[in-house]
């Protein structure tokens, strides 16, 4: 793949793993929780977030609701921003990581197949509140970028890179630099224009009608 385009150089996408300075958000420490316990905690954190919002969410409340000591929480995460970002990453409705069906169209279809309409509606409302809070809390924005946004962008780059390696998309295709904008922009625009979250059918149709043709697929 044309590395300059995939990394947003030369006027393309500028949001990439290299765009975040190393160490801007403290990384989580070695886990001492079982995967099941960690998953339960993430679910509870997001439930609390929906109930009270980011500003009113406290580590004390998380500790009480999960019956987990604050010492354990701070040993696992460096603070509330990292805990919230990790919870959102764990509970996201679909992931691009590891998807490889043998074709770009099949890869996108596999991602859409992971989506659930009710969950997308619920999670869109949650993310809207979190993003609003991120404007007032730089530490939350940094955690979201490092732990949620950058990993997904890296997975998208890998998915598109597979298409380039297969010969489906020429490496110099200009639209490669803008796929992330197109996908995220469609979700934001749908909410604004329709006053409701996008559903899997819309996402699939949008990819078929806009994203794939722009890539020449």
N, C-alpha and C positions, 0 to 999 in steps of 0.2 A: 504493500500500500504506500502511496505517496505520503510519507511521514509528515511533511510540512502541512498538507491539507488536513490530515486526520487530527493534527494537534492544533489546528486553527491558525497556522501561520499564514502570512501573506493576505490578511483580510478575512480569513475564515473564522471558524469557531475558536474562541479563546478560552473556553472553559474546559480544562483538561486536568489530568492528574498533576501535570507539571506546573499548573497555574497556582497551586497552593504551596506555600513555603513549608518545608518539612518542620514539624513540631509546632505548627500554629495552633493545633488543638492536641492536648495530651492524649496519647493513645491509652486504651483500656488495658488494665493489668491482667495478669494471668488468671484465668477463671478458676474459682473454687466451687462453683455451683454446677449441679448436674444440668444437662441440656433441658430436661423436663422442667426443672425448677426455674431455670433461666427463662424459658418460654412462658411459664406461668407469670413470672414477674413482669415481662414485657407486656403481656396482655393487660395486666392490672395497671401498669403505668399509663397505657393508652386509654383505658377506661376512666382513670382519674383525670387525664388530660381533657377528655370529652366533657367530663362533669364540671371541672373548675377552671379550665384554661391554663395556659403555660405560666402566667404570672402568679397564679394562686397555687400552683402545684409545688409542693415542698418535699424534700427528702424525708422529713418526719412523717408526712402523710403516706408516702410510699412504704416506709418501714412499717407503719402501723397496719396498713391494708394488706401487705404481703406477709406480715409476721416475720420480718427480716430485720436484723439489727442494722442501724445506721453504719456501724463499723464495717459490716459486710458490704453494704452498698458502696461505701467510699473505697473499699479495697478493690471492688470489681470495676467501678467507674470513678472518674475524677470529680464528677459533679452532675448536677441536673441536666445541663446541655448534652453531655455525652450519653447519659442514660436515655433521654428522650430520643436522640438521634439513633441510637442502637435499637431502641424499641420500634421505631418507625421502619428501620431497615429490616428487622426481623419479621415484621408483620405486613410488609408491602404486598400488594395483591398479585404481582407478577414479577418475574426476574428474567433478565437477559443472560445471566451467567450460565455458561455451559451449554447453551442451545446450539445445536448443530445437526440439522436434519438432512443436509446435503444440498440445500438450495436456499437462497435468500427469502424467496416467497414462503417456503416451508418454515423457515426459522421464525419469520414474523407471525405466521399462522399459529405456530406452537406457543409463542408468547401470548397472543390474544386468547388462546384456548385456556390459559391459566386464569384469566380474568373472570370475575363474578360481578354481575350488575349491582346487587345490593351492597356488596362490599366496596365496590368502586364509589358508590354514592356516599357511603359512610366515611370512607377514607378521604374523599375529596374535601368534604366539610372539615375533617380533622386537619388536613394539610393546609387548608386555607387559613385556619386559625394559627397554626404553627408558623407559617410564613409571615403572617402579620406580626407575630411576636418577634420573629427574627430581625425585623427592621429596628426594633428597639433594643435588641440584645445581641451584640456582635459575637459574643461567645457561643450563642446558640447557632448563629449563621455559620460560624467557623466549623462547629461540630457537624452540622447538617452537610456542609460541603465535603468535609473529610470522610465522614462515616456513611453517608447516604448518596450524595450526588456523584462524587468522583468515582466510587466503585461502579455505579451504574453506567456512567459515561465510558469507563474503561471496558465494560462488558459490551456496550454498543459498538465501540471501536473494534473489539475483537470479532463481533458478529459481522460487521461490515468488511473487516479484513478478510474473513473467510470467503466472502463473496468475491472480493478482488482476487484472492488466490485461486479460486475456481475459474476465474475468467468471466464471471457473470457481469461484473462492473469494472470498467477501465479504472485504473488507479488515478487518472487525472480528471475523473468526473467531478465537476465543480460542486454538485449537490451533496457529495459525501460530507463536506464540512458543515452542512446545515441540517442534517437529518435530526439531530437532537433538538434543534430549534423548532423544526416542523412538528415533531411529535409532541413536545411539551406545549408548544403554542396552540396546537389543535385542542388539547384538553382545557387550556385556559379559555380559549375563545368559545368553546362549546358551553362552558359554564356561564359565560357572560351573555351569549346570544340566546341560549335556550333556558337559562335560569335553572339548570339542573346538570348533574354530572354526566359526562359521556358514558356510554355503555359499551360493552365489548363489540357489538355490531357496528357502532359508529367507528370505533378505532380500527376494526378490520377493514371497513369500507374506505376509510380515509387512507390507510396504508396502500390499498389496492389502487385507489384513484389518484393519489397525489405522490406518496413517497416512492413507490416502486417505479412509476413512469418517469419521475425526476431522475432516477438512477439508471434509467434505460432498461429496466427489467420488465 
